[in-house]
């Protein structure tokens, strides 16, 4: 399963990082985990369910 950072999502969906941060802080993007460096990451499952 691939993991995507906020930067990855920003580029993939062509939106700024600030809206993503807002959604993360408001818990509108569920199932966020953190990688070894402490960055928030999103999984493939989440991305596919949101695009459908």
N, C-alpha and C positions, 0 to 999 in steps of 0.2 A: 504494500500500500504506500503510495506516495504521500508526502507531506508538503504543504505549501505555507509559506510565510505571508505576512501582510503584504510585503513587496510583490511576491508572486501573484497574489490575488489581485492586487492593484493593476498589474500589467495584464493579467488574463482577462479581467472584466472591464479594463479601461476606465477605472475610477480612481480617485485619489485615496491616499492612505488615511487621511483624516476621517472620511465617512466610515471606513472599515473600523478604525479605532472607536468611533462613536458606537457602532453596532456591537462591537465586542464588549465595550463597557456597559451597555444597556442589556447585555445578555440576549441580543437578537440573533447572534450567531452561536448556536449551541455546539457542544462537544469540542471545545477548543482545548488542546493540550499544549504542553511546553516541551521544547527539545532540550538537549543537554546544555545549551547555552542560555536557556531561559526565554527564548523567543516563542511567541505563540504560534502554533501551527494548526492547519486544518487538513483533514484527510480527504482522500478521493471520494469516499462515500458521501461526505457532506457536499462536495462540489457537484456531484452528479444529481443528488436529490434536489439541489437548489436550481439547477439549470433546466430540469424537466418541467 
